[in-house]
Amino acid sequence: MKANEAPLQDSFPPRLSSQFHPKELTVTDAVQQADDPKRNIFLLVACQALLFTNNVSMIAINGLAGLALAPNAAMATVPVTSYVIGSALASAPIAKMMRRYGRRVGFSVGTLFGMLGVLVAALGAYHKMFYLLCLGTMLVGVYNACGQLYRFAATEVSPPQWKERAISWVLAGGVIGGVIGPNLTKYSIDALSVSFAGTYASLVVFAVLSLIVIQFVRFPAPTVSEQKGSGRPLREIMAQPVFIVAALGAVVGYGVMNLLMTATPIAMVKICQHPFSAAALVLEWHVIGMFAPSFFTGHLIRRFGVLTIMFVGSVLMFVCVGVALAGVDIMNFLIALFTLGVGWNFLFIGGTTLLTETYRPEEKNKAQGANDFLIFMTMALSSFSSGALVTTRGWELLNYGSLPFLVLVACAILWLAARRRRPAAA
């Protein structure tokens, strides 16, 4: 093998042994086998769509199912928190697994956890066992932790000049999940004799499809340096100003988005007495706002710069809060949540793109794992706080509480932009 040729994993269908000890193929071999980067990205888009069908469906019903089964109303979003804790606990082990055995094995194992989790959650809802429901959502969180890495995998199966667009295209797959998920919940929420059980049970189909699709993606095999080399200590990587701002953008973007999104079904259905169909519609447009901009976010980042797009994302989140505080009509919720989704898109894709500047190839798994661990822990805090605040303090206070974090991330982005301008001026 030539020194400048990267190894690639065997094509589907792989033998079990080839997954753990993949045969090395050169880039030339891959081209001869018609391994098109666009094909790999398309398959990752499909996996993202299936993942977010699962995620959005659970977002739509987890809080309501928790409210129906929890010992008290303040614990309504514990199933949501369990889901995020499962993601946080899995982030480091999944990163290590992918480092040693490759992306396909890690994604496959995560999907198996998703299949098991939705079935356990369905049993918990059917038998009205609150803590069994929480266990199920925690297991599904492992699947979510793996699926969040699709965006990084997209940069590894595509040319370097496609980096921003590859991330955007894969995240754009969430639009499909954003449309399917809310509509699935409307028709499946009472499909069985017990509310919510039918929705959880139906999600196993999407996990199975995801497991099948991921087998067709050709990922670069882990190189010897990635498997054996440790690179710089994690604390040194995380101490970089660029890493701090990239992680802060993703953490605040996800944290504020999760805080408001998790509370929305409870606020609309239980507090404002809007029908569940209206809450499902608002969530549908929220998820469209999260992922539809992905078709052009990568282009905007290349045109205007990553920090500019991240700052615009923080401003859009301020707009969301302003609309939410202006009233509690269905249209207020819809516009606020749609704007929240677009703001999240700019902050999250911008933060992901910025993060890729902070690590070497042998450091990618631990840097990505640390970034996602911070995101999931923030989401765990925001999802639990969301339920407690909206049921005890109301929707208005919840929105006011997000403002300090938005100010923090906006200031951090401006600080890094000023820091980068100084050497350019010199």
C-alpha positions as CSV (number, residue, x, y, z in Angstrom):
1,M,0.0,0.0,0.0
2,K,1.3,3.4,-0.8
3,A,1.9,5.8,2.0
4,N,-0.6,8.4,0.9
5,E,-3.5,5.9,0.4
6,A,-6.0,5.5,3.3
7,P,-7.5,2.1,4.1
8,L,-11.2,1.5,3.6
9,Q,-13.4,-1.2,5.1
10,D,-14.8,-4.1,3.1
11,S,-18.1,-3.5,1.3
12,F,-21.4,-5.0,2.4
13,P,-22.1,-7.7,3.3
14,P,-19.3,-7.9,5.8
15,R,-18.4,-11.1,7.7
16,L,-18.4,-10.7,11.5
17,S,-14.6,-11.1,11.6
18,S,-14.1,-8.5,8.9
19,Q,-15.9,-5.9,11.0
20,F,-13.5,-6.4,13.9
21,H,-10.4,-6.9,11.7
22,P,-11.3,-5.1,8.5
23,K,-9.4,-5.8,5.3
24,E,-7.5,-2.8,4.2
25,L,-8.3,-1.4,0.8
26,T,-6.5,1.4,-1.0
27,V,-8.3,4.5,-2.3
28,T,-7.6,3.2,-5.8
29,D,-9.3,-0.1,-4.9
30,A,-12.3,1.8,-3.6
31,V,-12.7,3.8,-6.8
32,Q,-12.5,0.6,-8.8
33,Q,-15.4,-0.7,-6.6
34,A,-17.4,2.5,-7.4
35,D,-17.3,3.7,-3.8
36,D,-18.8,7.1,-4.4
37,P,-18.7,9.6,-1.5
38,K,-22.1,10.9,-2.5
39,R,-23.5,7.4,-2.1
40,N,-22.1,7.1,1.5
41,I,-23.4,10.5,2.4
42,F,-26.8,9.6,1.0
43,L,-26.9,6.5,3.2
44,L,-25.9,8.6,6.2
45,V,-28.7,11.0,5.4
46,A,-31.1,8.0,5.4
47,C,-29.8,6.9,8.8
48,Q,-30.2,10.4,10.2
49,A,-33.8,10.5,8.9
50,L,-34.6,7.2,10.7
51,L,-32.8,8.3,13.9
52,F,-34.8,11.6,14.1
53,T,-38.1,9.8,13.3
54,N,-37.3,8.0,16.6
55,N,-36.1,11.1,18.4
56,V,-38.9,13.4,17.4
57,S,-41.6,10.8,18.3
58,M,-40.1,10.4,21.7
59,I,-39.8,14.2,22.2
60,A,-43.5,14.4,21.4
61,I,-44.7,11.8,23.9
62,N,-42.0,11.4,26.6
63,G,-43.1,14.4,28.6
64,L,-46.8,13.6,28.3
65,A,-46.2,9.9,29.1
66,G,-44.1,10.9,32.1
67,L,-46.8,13.3,33.3
68,A,-49.4,10.5,33.1
69,L,-47.3,7.9,35.0
70,A,-45.0,9.9,37.3
71,P,-45.6,10.0,41.0
72,N,-45.9,13.8,40.8
73,A,-46.0,16.4,38.1
74,A,-42.5,17.8,38.7
75,M,-41.1,14.4,37.5
76,A,-42.9,14.6,34.2
77,T,-39.8,15.0,32.1
78,V,-37.7,12.3,34.0
79,P,-38.2,10.0,31.0
80,V,-36.7,12.7,28.8
81,T,-33.8,13.2,31.3
82,S,-33.2,9.4,31.4
83,Y,-33.0,9.4,27.6
84,V,-30.3,12.1,27.7
85,I,-28.4,10.5,30.6
86,G,-28.3,7.3,28.5
87,S,-26.7,9.3,25.7
88,A,-24.2,10.9,28.1
89,L,-23.2,7.6,29.7
90,A,-22.7,6.0,26.3
91,S,-20.7,8.8,24.6
92,A,-17.3,7.7,25.9
93,P,-17.7,3.9,25.5
94,I,-19.1,4.4,22.0
95,A,-16.1,6.6,21.1
96,K,-13.7,4.0,22.3
97,M,-15.5,1.2,20.5
98,M,-15.4,3.2,17.2
99,R,-11.8,4.0,17.7
100,R,-10.9,0.3,18.0
101,Y,-13.4,-1.4,15.7
102,G,-14.6,1.3,13.4
103,R,-17.7,3.3,12.8
104,R,-19.9,0.5,11.4
105,V,-19.6,-1.6,14.5
106,G,-20.3,1.3,16.8
107,F,-23.3,2.4,14.9
108,S,-24.7,-1.1,14.7
109,V,-24.3,-1.7,18.5
110,G,-26.0,1.6,19.2
111,T,-29.0,0.7,17.0
112,L,-29.4,-2.6,18.7
113,F,-29.7,-0.7,22.0
114,G,-32.4,1.5,20.3
115,M,-34.4,-1.5,19.3
116,L,-34.3,-2.9,22.8
117,G,-35.0,0.5,24.4
118,V,-38.2,1.2,22.5
119,L,-39.6,-2.2,23.3
120,V,-38.8,-1.8,27.0
121,A,-40.5,1.7,26.9
122,A,-43.5,0.2,25.2
123,L,-43.8,-2.3,28.0
124,G,-43.4,0.4,30.6
125,A,-46.2,2.5,29.1
126,Y,-48.5,-0.6,28.6
127,H,-48.2,-1.8,32.1
128,K,-48.1,1.8,33.5
129,M,-44.7,1.3,35.2
130,F,-43.0,4.7,35.3
131,Y,-39.5,3.5,36.1
132,L,-39.6,0.8,33.4
133,L,-40.5,3.5,31.0
134,C,-37.5,5.5,32.2
135,L,-35.2,2.5,31.7
136,G,-36.4,2.1,28.1
137,T,-35.8,5.7,27.3
138,M,-32.3,5.5,28.8
139,L,-31.5,2.5,26.5
140,V,-32.7,4.5,23.5
141,G,-30.3,7.2,24.6
142,V,-27.4,4.9,23.6
143,Y,-28.8,4.8,20.1
144,N,-29.0,8.6,20.1
145,A,-25.4,8.9,21.3
146,C,-24.3,6.9,18.3
147,G,-26.5,8.6,15.8
148,Q,-25.1,12.0,16.9
149,L,-21.8,10.9,15.3
150,Y,-23.3,10.6,11.8
151,R,-22.3,14.2,11.2
152,F,-18.7,13.5,12.0
153,A,-18.7,10.3,10.0
154,A,-19.9,12.4,7.0
155,T,-16.6,14.3,7.0
156,E,-14.7,11.0,6.9
157,V,-16.4,9.5,3.9
158,S,-16.1,12.7,1.8
159,P,-13.3,14.9,0.4
160,P,-11.9,17.6,2.7
161,Q,-13.5,20.4,0.6
162,W,-16.9,19.0,1.3
163,K,-16.6,19.1,5.0
164,E,-19.2,21.9,5.8
165,R,-21.6,20.6,3.2
166,A,-21.3,17.0,4.2
167,I,-22.2,17.9,7.8
168,S,-25.1,20.0,6.6
169,W,-26.5,17.3,4.2
170,V,-26.4,14.6,6.8
171,L,-28.2,16.8,9.4
172,A,-30.7,17.7,6.7
173,G,-32.0,14.1,6.9
174,G,-33.6,15.2,10.1
175,V,-36.3,17.0,8.0
176,I,-37.7,13.7,7.0
177,G,-37.8,12.5,10.6
178,G,-39.3,15.8,11.6
179,V,-42.3,15.2,9.3
180,I,-42.7,11.5,9.9
181,G,-42.3,11.6,13.7
182,P,-45.1,14.0,14.7
183,N,-47.5,12.4,12.2
184,L,-46.6,8.9,13.5
185,T,-47.4,9.9,17.1
186,K,-50.8,11.3,16.1
187,Y,-51.9,8.0,14.6
188,S,-50.1,5.6,17.0
189,I,-50.5,7.3,20.4
190,D,-53.8,5.5,21.1
191,A,-53.2,2.5,18.7
192,L,-53.1,0.1,21.6
193,S,-55.4,-0.1,24.5
194,V,-53.0,2.0,26.6
195,S,-51.9,5.5,25.5
196,F,-48.3,5.9,24.3
197,A,-47.5,2.2,24.1
198,G,-48.3,2.0,20.4
199,T,-45.9,4.8,19.5
200,Y,-43.0,3.3,21.4
201,A,-43.6,-0.1,19.9
202,S,-43.8,1.3,16.3
203,L,-40.4,2.8,16.6
204,V,-38.6,-0.5,16.5
205,V,-39.3,-0.7,12.8
206,F,-37.3,2.5,12.1
207,A,-34.4,1.2,14.3
208,V,-34.3,-2.1,12.3
209,L,-34.2,-0.1,9.0
210,S,-31.3,2.0,10.4
211,L,-29.4,-1.2,11.3
212,I,-29.8,-2.5,7.7
213,V,-28.9,0.8,6.0
214,I,-25.7,1.4,8.0
215,Q,-24.2,-1.9,6.8
216,F,-24.0,-0.5,3.2
217,V,-21.9,2.5,4.2
218,R,-18.2,2.2,3.5
219,F,-16.3,3.9,6.3
220,P,-12.5,4.4,6.3
221,A,-11.0,1.7,8.5
222,P,-9.3,2.9,11.7
223,T,-5.6,3.5,10.9
224,V,-2.9,2.2,13.2
225,S,-2.2,5.7,14.5
226,E,-5.9,6.2,15.3
227,Q,-6.1,2.8,17.1
228,K,-2.9,3.0,19.0
229,G,-1.9,6.7,19.1
230,S,-3.4,8.7,21.9
231,G,-2.4,12.2,20.7
232,R,-2.5,15.2,23.1
233,P,-4.2,14.9,26.5
234,L,-7.9,15.7,26.4
235,R,-7.5,18.6,28.8
236,E,-5.0,20.2,26.3
237,I,-7.4,19.8,23.4
238,M,-10.3,21.2,25.4
239,A,-8.3,24.2,26.6
240,Q,-8.0,25.6,23.1
241,P,-10.1,28.8,22.7
242,V,-11.5,27.4,19.4
243,F,-12.6,24.2,21.2
244,I,-14.2,26.2,24.0
245,V,-16.3,28.3,21.7
246,A,-17.2,25.4,19.4
247,A,-18.4,23.3,22.4
248,L,-20.1,26.3,24.0
249,G,-22.1,27.0,20.8
250,A,-23.2,23.4,20.6
251,V,-23.9,23.1,24.3
252,V,-25.9,26.3,24.7
253,G,-27.7,25.7,21.4
254,Y,-28.7,22.2,22.3
255,G,-29.4,23.1,26.0
256,V,-31.7,26.1,25.3
257,M,-33.4,24.3,22.4
258,N,-34.0,21.2,24.6
259,L,-35.2,23.4,27.5
260,L,-38.0,25.0,25.4
261,M,-38.8,22.1,23.1
262,T,-39.2,19.6,26.0
263,A,-41.7,21.9,27.8
264,T,-43.7,22.8,24.7
265,P,-46.1,19.7,24.6
266,I,-46.7,20.1,28.3
267,A,-47.2,23.9,28.0
268,M,-49.5,23.6,25.0
269,V,-51.6,20.6,26.1
270,K,-51.7,20.8,29.9
271,I,-51.4,24.5,30.6
272,C,-52.8,26.3,27.6
273,Q,-55.4,23.5,26.8
274,H,-54.4,23.3,23.1
275,P,-55.2,20.0,21.4
276,F,-52.3,17.4,21.0
277,S,-52.6,17.7,17.3
278,A,-51.6,21.4,17.6
279,A,-48.6,20.4,19.7
280,A,-47.6,17.8,17.1
281,L,-47.9,20.4,14.4
282,V,-45.6,22.9,16.3
283,L,-43.0,20.1,16.9
284,E,-43.2,19.2,13.2
285,W,-42.4,22.8,12.2
286,H,-39.8,23.0,14.9
287,V,-37.9,20.1,13.5
288,I,-38.2,21.4,10.0
289,G,-36.7,24.6,11.3
290,M,-33.9,22.5,12.9
291,F,-32.9,20.7,9.7
292,A,-34.3,22.4,6.5
293,P,-31.6,25.1,6.7
294,S,-29.0,22.4,6.5
295,F,-29.5,22.4,2.7
296,F,-27.7,25.7,2.6
297,T,-26.0,26.2,6.0
298,G,-22.7,24.7,4.7
299,H,-22.7,27.1,1.8
300,L,-23.4,30.1,4.2
301,I,-20.5,29.0,6.4
302,R,-18.1,28.9,3.5
303,R,-19.5,32.3,2.2
304,F,-19.6,34.3,5.4
305,G,-17.5,32.4,7.9
306,V,-18.4,30.0,10.7
307,L,-18.4,32.5,13.5
308,T,-20.8,34.8,11.7
309,I,-23.3,32.0,11.2
310,M,-23.0,31.0,14.8
311,F,-23.7,34.5,15.9
312,V,-26.8,34.7,13.7
313,G,-27.9,31.5,15.3
314,S,-27.7,33.0,18.8
315,V,-29.6,36.1,17.6
316,L,-32.4,33.9,16.2
317,M,-32.7,32.2,19.6
318,F,-33.3,35.6,21.2
319,V,-36.0,36.2,18.6
320,C,-37.6,32.9,19.6
321,V,-37.8,34.0,23.3
322,G,-39.3,37.3,22.3
323,V,-42.1,35.6,20.3
324,A,-42.7,33.1,23.0
325,L,-43.1,35.8,25.6
326,A,-45.5,37.8,23.3
327,G,-48.4,35.3,23.8
328,V,-49.5,31.7,24.1
329,D,-51.6,31.3,20.9
330,I,-50.8,28.3,18.7
331,M,-49.1,30.7,16.2
332,N,-46.8,32.1,18.9
333,F,-45.7,28.6,19.7
334,L,-45.3,27.7,16.1
335,I,-43.2,30.8,15.1
336,A,-41.1,30.6,18.3
337,L,-40.3,26.9,17.9
338,F,-39.6,27.3,14.2
339,T,-37.2,30.2,14.9
340,L,-35.6,28.2,17.7
341,G,-34.9,25.3,15.3
342,V,-33.2,27.6,12.8
343,G,-31.1,29.2,15.5
344,W,-30.1,25.7,16.8
345,N,-29.2,24.7,13.2
346,F,-26.7,27.6,12.8
347,L,-25.2,27.2,16.2
348,F,-24.9,23.4,16.0
349,I,-23.6,23.0,12.5
350,G,-21.3,26.0,13.1
351,G,-20.0,24.5,16.3
352,T,-19.5,21.1,14.7
353,T,-17.6,22.6,11.8
354,L,-15.4,24.7,14.2
355,L,-14.7,21.6,16.3
356,T,-13.1,19.8,13.4
357,E,-10.3,22.4,13.5
358,T,-9.3,21.4,17.0
359,Y,-8.1,17.8,16.8
360,R,-5.7,15.6,14.9
361,P,-6.9,12.3,13.3
362,E,-5.8,10.2,16.2
363,E,-7.6,12.5,18.6
364,K,-10.9,12.7,16.8
365,N,-12.8,10.1,18.8
366,K,-12.0,11.5,22.3
367,A,-12.5,15.1,21.2
368,Q,-15.9,14.3,19.6
369,G,-16.8,12.1,22.6
370,A,-16.0,14.9,25.0
371,N,-17.9,17.4,23.0
372,D,-21.0,15.2,22.9
373,F,-20.7,14.3,26.5
374,L,-20.9,18.0,27.4
375,I,-23.9,18.4,25.1
376,F,-25.8,15.4,26.7
377,M,-25.1,16.4,30.3
378,T,-26.4,19.9,29.5
379,M,-29.5,18.4,27.9
380,A,-30.0,16.2,30.9
381,L,-30.0,19.2,33.2
382,S,-32.2,21.3,30.8
383,S,-34.8,18.5,30.2
384,F,-35.2,17.8,34.0
385,S,-35.4,21.6,34.7
386,S,-37.8,22.0,31.9
387,G,-40.5,19.8,33.4
388,A,-40.0,21.1,36.9
389,L,-40.1,24.8,35.8
390,V,-43.0,24.6,33.3
391,T,-45.2,22.7,35.8
392,T,-44.4,24.9,38.8
393,R,-43.3,28.3,37.4
394,G,-44.9,28.4,34.0
395,W,-43.9,28.9,30.4
396,E,-43.0,32.6,30.7
397,L,-40.3,32.1,33.4
398,L,-38.8,29.2,31.4
399,N,-38.2,31.5,28.5
400,Y,-36.7,34.2,30.7
401,G,-34.3,31.6,32.2
402,S,-32.7,30.9,28.8
403,L,-31.6,34.5,28.2
404,P,-28.4,34.5,30.3
405,F,-27.0,31.5,28.4
406,L,-27.8,33.1,25.0
407,V,-25.9,36.2,26.1
408,L,-22.9,34.0,27.2
409,V,-22.6,32.2,23.8
410,A,-23.0,35.4,21.8
411,C,-20.2,37.1,23.8
412,A,-18.0,34.0,23.4
413,I,-18.4,34.1,19.6
414,L,-17.6,37.8,19.4
415,W,-14.5,37.2,21.6
416,L,-13.1,34.5,19.4
417,A,-13.9,36.6,16.3
418,A,-11.9,39.5,17.8
419,R,-9.1,37.2,18.8
420,R,-8.8,35.9,15.2
421,R,-8.9,39.4,13.7
422,R,-5.8,40.6,15.7
423,P,-3.3,38.3,14.0
424,A,-4.8,39.1,10.6
425,A,-4.5,42.8,11.2
426,A,-0.9,42.3,12.4
